[in-house]
Amino acid sequence: MNVNPLKELGTLGQSLWLDYIRRDLIASGKLRRLIEEDGLRGMTSNPSIFEKAIADSHDYDEDIRAIAFSGKGAETIYETLSQRDVQSAADEFRPLYDRTDGKDGYVSLEVNPHLAHDTKGTIEEARRLWAALDRPNVLIKVPATANGLPAIQQLIGEGISVNVTLLFGLPRYAQVAEAYIAGLEARAAQGQPLKHLASVASFFVSRIDALVDPPLEKLIVQGCKESDLARKAHGQIAVASAKMAYQHYKEIFACDRFRKLAAKGARVQRLLWASTGTKNPNYSDVKYIEALIGPDTVNTVPLETMEAYRDHGEPKARLEHDVKEAQWLLEQLPELGIGIDNVTRQLEDEGVEKFIKPFDKLMETVAQRSARHLTRQA
């Protein structure tokens, strides 16, 4: 009997989550089959995913019509629809959540991306979404911006589980882990339980290569003295960054400071590999799964990447292979005229905009559907 490569990831300590949500996926029973047959262990969402789900189907029309007739605007309609889908998906994952004692079975919902640089607004919206969803196995997505960090600490301190999103650089990752641990310490100091509080740090992968590869390709074509080094670095910087992040993760959560919290029931904040669909058609379509398999990690993948891995994935724990080579590559980037910290800052800024644009498009789509229903009724 052929072994399902997707299920094999679980035996290697990695949880596979799906970066996709849509009502018919849940209603048709397909999500349940993915959980049972492929070992799917969680799900993430974002405004772009919801925009496509609503724009490309009629699954939401009845709900949009009903809410529109109650006098509600586009944002309220979106929140109602997205929360229903997340709750339904969370209910499908609830048996897994219970069986793994809260390690897996999570579904993520994002705060309004317009709040990415608003600490107070992020905290208030995260509290509201957490209360509205009313499920223990949901994560509220908060961006790893400078203003997002204090929000993460506050929310963890309040017992709200957080998926830290839009994480690109190693210095920022250290700050994210600090915010998580400080939040746990604040909660412990209040005598509050830590056991069922969860968090992941979502490290965006493929976007790093998408930004770094073009200048490397120019150096390769020029045939200059840096060409050989550029050739070695081409297509490798994202994976190298992720490998070094994992080394930092192991150090952070093995320290005495965290051990004291673990003794009180605290969980590690797992690294989650996001943006793992391959953007360069010349690369393997499973590149950002194969290279990043390791214990206590999560990989959230688009549906097409999941299907590709089921078809031809070759699972093996590779995350700690060639770590010294990864470190060396990152250290060589200045020789190639690339400042990795500048790259990750640019990606963070662009990432916020890439979340805002689909959110605004989503609001337009919902408003148009709503107006259409109201016009027909009139």
C-alpha positions in Angstrom: 0.0 0.0 0.0 1.3 3.4 -0.9 1.9 5.7 2.0 0.3 9.2 1.8 3.2 11.7 1.9 0.9 14.2 3.6 0.3 11.9 6.5 4.0 11.1 6.7 4.6 14.8 7.7 2.8 14.1 11.0 5.2 11.2 11.8 8.1 13.6 11.3 6.6 16.0 13.8 5.2 18.6 11.4 1.5 19.6 11.4 0.0 20.3 8.0 -2.5 23.2 7.9 -4.5 24.4 4.9 -4.2 28.0 3.8 -7.8 28.1 2.4 -11.3 28.3 3.6 -14.6 28.2 1.8 -18.1 27.2 2.8 -18.6 24.4 0.2 -15.3 22.8 1.4 -16.9 22.4 4.8 -20.5 21.7 3.8 -19.5 19.1 1.2 -17.6 17.0 3.7 -14.3 17.5 1.9 -12.7 19.2 4.9 -13.6 16.2 7.0 -12.1 13.9 4.4 -8.9 16.0 4.3 -8.7 15.6 8.1 -9.3 11.9 8.1 -7.5 10.8 4.9 -4.6 13.3 4.6 -3.9 14.1 8.2 -4.8 17.8 7.9 -4.4 19.4 11.3 -5.5 23.0 10.9 -6.6 25.9 8.7 -5.7 29.5 8.1 -7.6 32.2 6.4 -7.1 35.8 5.2 -9.2 38.5 3.4 -7.9 37.4 0.0 -9.2 33.9 0.5 -12.6 35.1 1.6 -12.8 37.6 -1.3 -12.2 34.8 -3.8 -14.7 32.5 -2.0 -17.4 35.1 -2.1 -16.7 36.4 -5.6 -16.3 33.0 -7.2 -19.4 31.3 -5.8 -23.0 31.8 -4.9 -22.7 30.0 -1.6 -23.0 33.2 0.4 -25.8 34.9 -1.6 -28.6 34.0 0.7 -26.8 35.1 3.8 -25.7 38.4 2.1 -29.2 39.1 1.1 -30.6 38.4 4.5 -28.1 40.5 6.3 -28.3 43.3 3.8 -32.1 43.5 4.3 -31.5 43.9 8.0 -29.7 47.2 7.2 -26.1 46.1 7.8 -23.2 47.3 5.8 -20.4 45.4 4.0 -18.0 45.1 6.9 -20.7 43.6 9.2 -21.8 41.2 6.4 -18.2 40.1 5.9 -17.6 39.6 9.6 -20.8 37.5 9.9 -19.9 35.3 6.9 -16.2 34.9 7.9 -17.1 34.1 11.5 -19.6 31.5 10.5 -17.1 29.8 8.2 -14.4 29.8 10.9 -16.8 28.5 13.5 -17.9 25.7 11.2 -14.3 24.8 10.3 -13.3 24.9 14.0 -16.2 22.5 14.8 -14.9 20.1 12.2 -11.4 20.3 13.8 -12.7 20.1 17.4 -12.3 16.3 17.7 -8.7 16.6 16.6 -8.1 19.5 19.0 -9.5 17.4 21.9 -7.6 14.3 20.9 -4.3 16.2 20.8 -5.0 18.1 24.0 -5.0 21.4 22.2 -1.8 21.0 20.2 -3.6 21.0 16.8 -7.0 21.5 15.3 -6.9 25.4 15.0 -8.5 27.7 12.5 -7.2 31.3 12.2 -9.1 34.6 11.5 -7.3 37.9 10.9 -7.9 41.3 12.4 -8.7 44.1 10.0 -5.4 44.7 8.2 -6.0 48.4 8.3 -5.1 48.1 12.1 -1.6 46.7 11.4 0.0 49.8 12.9 -2.7 50.5 15.5 -1.9 48.7 18.8 -5.1 49.7 20.6 -7.3 49.0 17.7 -5.7 45.6 17.1 -6.3 44.6 20.8 -9.9 45.8 20.8 -10.7 44.0 17.5 -8.9 40.8 18.6 -10.9 40.7 21.9 -14.1 41.2 19.9 -13.4 38.5 17.4 -12.3 36.0 20.1 -15.5 36.6 22.0 -17.6 36.3 18.9 -16.0 33.1 17.6 -16.4 31.5 21.0 -14.3 28.5 20.2 -11.2 27.3 22.1 -9.5 26.1 18.8 -9.3 29.4 17.0 -6.4 31.7 16.6 -6.6 35.5 16.0 -4.1 36.6 13.4 -2.1 39.7 14.5 0.7 41.1 12.2 4.3 41.1 13.5 4.6 44.9 13.0 6.3 47.1 15.6 2.8 48.1 16.8 1.6 44.6 16.6 4.2 43.3 19.2 2.6 45.0 22.3 -0.8 43.8 21.1 0.5 40.2 20.9 1.9 40.4 24.5 -1.3 41.9 25.8 -3.6 39.4 24.1 -1.5 36.4 25.3 -1.6 37.9 28.8 -5.4 37.9 28.5 -5.6 34.3 27.4 -6.4 35.0 23.7 -4.6 32.5 21.3 -2.7 34.3 18.6 -1.3 33.5 15.1 1.5 36.0 14.6 1.4 36.8 10.9 3.6 38.7 8.4 6.8 37.6 9.9 9.9 37.8 7.7 13.1 38.6 9.5 15.1 37.0 12.3 15.4 40.1 14.5 11.6 40.6 14.4 11.2 36.9 15.2 13.2 37.4 18.4 10.8 40.2 19.3 7.8 38.1 18.6 9.0 35.2 20.8 9.8 37.8 23.5 6.2 39.2 23.3 4.8 35.7 23.6 6.9 34.8 26.6 6.3 38.1 28.3 2.6 37.7 27.8 2.7 34.2 29.4 4.7 35.6 32.3 2.1 38.4 32.9 -0.7 35.8 32.8 1.1 33.5 35.2 1.7 36.4 37.6 -2.0 36.9 37.7 -2.5 33.2 38.7 -4.2 32.5 35.4 -3.9 29.1 33.6 -1.5 28.7 30.7 -2.3 25.2 29.5 -4.8 25.8 26.7 -3.2 29.0 25.4 -1.7 28.6 21.9 0.3 30.6 19.5 2.2 30.2 16.2 4.8 32.5 14.7 4.1 32.6 10.9 7.3 33.0 9.0 6.6 34.0 5.4 8.9 32.1 3.2 8.6 32.3 -0.6 8.3 36.0 -0.7 11.9 36.3 0.5 13.2 34.5 -2.6 10.7 36.4 -4.8 12.4 39.7 -3.7 16.0 38.5 -3.4 16.3 36.4 -6.6 16.0 39.1 -9.2 19.2 41.0 -8.1 21.0 37.7 -7.8 20.0 36.8 -11.3 21.5 40.1 -12.6 24.8 39.2 -10.9 24.7 35.7 -12.4 24.1 37.1 -15.9 26.8 39.7 -15.6 29.5 37.1 -15.1 31.2 39.2 -12.5 33.4 38.0 -9.6 30.3 37.6 -7.4 28.5 35.4 -10.0 29.4 32.1 -8.4 28.3 33.3 -5.0 25.1 34.6 -6.4 24.5 31.3 -8.1 24.8 29.5 -4.7 22.4 31.9 -3.1 19.8 31.9 -5.8 16.6 30.3 -4.6 18.2 29.5 -1.2 17.8 32.5 1.0 14.2 31.9 2.1 15.0 28.3 3.2 18.2 29.5 4.8 16.3 32.1 6.8 13.8 29.6 7.9 16.5 27.1 9.0 18.1 29.8 11.1 14.8 30.8 12.6 14.3 27.2 13.7 17.7 27.2 15.4 16.7 30.4 17.3 13.4 28.8 18.2 15.1 25.8 19.8 17.4 28.1 21.8 14.5 30.4 23.0 12.2 27.6 24.1 15.0 25.5 25.8 16.0 28.4 28.1 15.3 28.4 31.8 12.9 31.3 31.5 10.5 29.4 29.3 11.0 26.1 31.3 9.5 27.8 34.3 6.4 28.6 32.2 6.3 25.1 30.7 6.2 23.7 34.2 2.9 25.7 34.6 1.5 24.2 31.4 2.7 26.7 28.8 3.2 25.5 25.2 6.0 26.5 22.9 5.1 29.0 20.2 5.6 26.9 17.1 7.1 28.2 14.0 4.6 28.1 11.1 5.9 28.2 7.5 3.5 30.4 5.5 3.6 31.6 1.9 4.7 28.2 0.9 3.2 28.1 -2.5 6.0 28.2 -5.1 6.0 31.5 -7.0 8.9 30.8 -9.4 7.7 28.2 -12.0 11.3 27.0 -12.4 11.3 25.8 -8.8 9.7 22.6 -7.6 6.0 23.1 -6.7 6.8 21.5 -3.3 10.1 23.3 -2.6 8.9 25.1 0.5 7.5 21.9 2.1 10.3 19.5 1.4 13.1 21.7 2.8 11.3 22.7 5.9 10.1 19.5 7.6 11.0 19.3 11.2 9.7 18.6 14.7 7.2 21.0 16.3 6.6 23.0 13.2 3.6 23.8 11.1 3.3 24.3 7.3 0.2 26.0 6.0 -0.2 25.4 2.3 -2.6 26.4 -0.5 -4.9 23.7 -1.7 -3.0 23.2 -5.0 0.3 22.8 -3.1 -1.3 20.2 -0.8 -2.5 18.2 -3.8 0.9 18.4 -5.4 2.6 17.1 -2.2 0.1 14.2 -1.9 1.1 13.3 -5.5 4.8 13.5 -5.4 6.1 14.6 -2.0 9.1 12.9 -0.5 8.9 13.4 3.3 12.1 13.6 5.2 13.2 15.7 8.2 15.4 18.2 6.4 15.0 21.4 8.5 18.3 20.8 10.3 20.3 19.7 7.3 23.1 22.1 6.2 22.5 24.6 8.9 26.0 25.9 8.7 25.7 26.4 5.0 22.4 28.3 5.6 24.2 30.6 8.1 27.1 31.1 5.7 24.8 32.1 2.9 23.0 34.7 4.9 26.4 36.1 6.1 27.5 36.4 2.4 24.6 38.6 1.3 26.3 41.9 2.0 29.0 40.8 -0.5 26.2 40.6 -3.1 24.9 44.1 -2.2 21.9 42.7 -0.4 21.0 43.8 3.2 18.7 41.1 4.5 17.2 43.4 7.2 16.3 45.9 4.5 14.7 43.1 2.5 12.6 41.9 5.4 11.5 45.5 6.3 10.4 46.0 2.7 8.5 42.7 2.8 6.7 43.7 6.0 5.7 47.0 4.6 4.6 45.4 1.3 2.9 42.6 3.2 0.6 45.0 5.1 -0.4 46.6 1.8 -0.9 43.1 0.2 -3.4 42.4 3.0 -5.1 45.8 2.9 -5.8 45.7 -0.9 -7.7 42.3 -0.9 -9.6 43.4 2.2 -10.7 46.6 0.5 -11.6 44.5 -2.6 -13.5 42.1 -0.4 -15.5 45.0 1.0 -16.3 46.2 -2.5 -17.4 42.7 -3.6 -19.7 42.3 -0.6 -21.1 45.8 -1.1 -21.8 45.0 -4.7 -23.5 41.7 -3.9 -25.5 43.4 -1.2 -26.6 46.2 -3.5 -27.6 43.8 -6.2 -29.9 41.9 -3.8 -31.5 45.0 -2.5 -32.1 46.3 -6.1 -33.7 43.0 -7.2 -36.0 43.1 -4.2 -37.1 46.6 -4.8 
